[in-house]
Amino acid sequence: MGPTDNPEQAKDKIPGTPEEQMSALYQLTLTWIQKLERSRIAEYTELLNRPWRLIWLNILSGVAKGVGIAIGFTFFAATIIYVLQLLGALNLPIIGDYIADIVRIVQRQLDLNTY
């Protein structure tokens, strides 16, 4: 039988004296306080009590996400078009014609939409 086979030894020791119990309770309370501070629950409840601030923050975050998606998609699409132009310049038999058609369509669309 090993030392961990005894269930009584595996349990945490329950403090015996009132001073030990108060110390254990104090340590447990400190641990809870630190966890609550890390979770920032007070700031969250304050935000829930101010609905206009919550709406404003959500609008700002939505606009930031939309701008980020637009910029990211622009770079992605430009990279794809650049790669397609490079592949079209290689004059591959079937793929080259298909890519050239795509590039022509995109360039024609860009020429029509002058902002």
DRENTOR-455780 format. One line per 8 residues: for each residue z, x, y of C-alpha. Coordinates in steps of 0.02 Angstrom, whole numbers, always signed. Layout:
# residues N
Z:X:Y; ...;
# end
This chain:
# residues 115
+0:+0:+0; -52:+72:+169; +36:+54:+336; -81:-86:+395; -53:-192:+239; +115:-255:+303; +83:-404:+420; +249:-382:+508;
+201:-207:+565; +29:-264:+624; +105:-389:+747; +155:-337:+921; +340:-309:+938; +427:-451:+1028; +546:-381:+1159; +728:-412:+1118;
+826:-392:+1277; +799:-498:+1433; +750:-341:+1531; +615:-299:+1403; +553:-479:+1406; +543:-478:+1597; +453:-311:+1593; +328:-377:+1464;
+301:-535:+1567; +277:-430:+1724; +148:-319:+1637; +56:-473:+1570; +54:-551:+1743; -14:-390:+1819; -152:-385:+1688; -201:-565:+1728;
-200:-531:+1915; -313:-380:+1893; -435:-479:+1786; -440:-621:+1913; -469:-497:+2054; -615:-423:+1958; -690:-595:+1927; -685:-632:+2115;
-631:-812:+2080; -554:-830:+2253; -721:-794:+2339; -808:-917:+2224; -686:-1058:+2262; -699:-1020:+2448; -887:-1032:+2434; -874:-1200:+2345;
-766:-1266:+2488; -903:-1221:+2614; -1059:-1311:+2552; -1170:-1266:+2701; -1139:-1081:+2670; -1180:-1107:+2486; -1343:-1194:+2532; -1388:-1057:+2656;
-1356:-919:+2529; -1460:-1010:+2398; -1604:-1030:+2522; -1598:-845:+2565; -1593:-793:+2383; -1739:-909:+2342; -1844:-837:+2484; -1803:-659:+2430;
-1852:-698:+2250; -2015:-778:+2306; -2062:-630:+2415; -2018:-510:+2275; -2125:-604:+2150; -2272:-611:+2272; -2264:-424:+2308; -2243:-381:+2124;
-2389:-491:+2072; -2498:-415:+2208; -2466:-239:+2145; -2492:-295:+1965; -2657:-384:+2003; -2720:-237:+2108; -2682:-118:+1964; -2771:-230:+1839;
-2924:-244:+1951; -2926:-55:+1977; -2919:-24:+1790; -3056:-152:+1760; -3166:-65:+1889; -3138:+101:+1801; -3182:+24:+1633; -3335:-59:+1709;
-3395:+110:+1771; -3394:+176:+1592; -3541:+62:+1548; -3471:+3:+1382; -3599:-110:+1297; -3513:-280:+1286; -3348:-250:+1371; -3428:-167:+1523;
-3535:-321:+1564; -3386:-438:+1543; -3276:-329:+1654; -3413:-311:+1784; -3429:-501:+1793; -3241:-518:+1819; -3241:-386:+1955; -3389:-469:+2043;
-3302:-639:+2038; -3141:-566:+2110; -3233:-470:+2246; -3335:-624:+2294; -3175:-726:+2304; -3093:-593:+2413; -3244:-590:+2529; -3238:-780:+2549;
-3051:-785:+2592; -3037:-689:+2753; -2864:-715:+2825;
# end
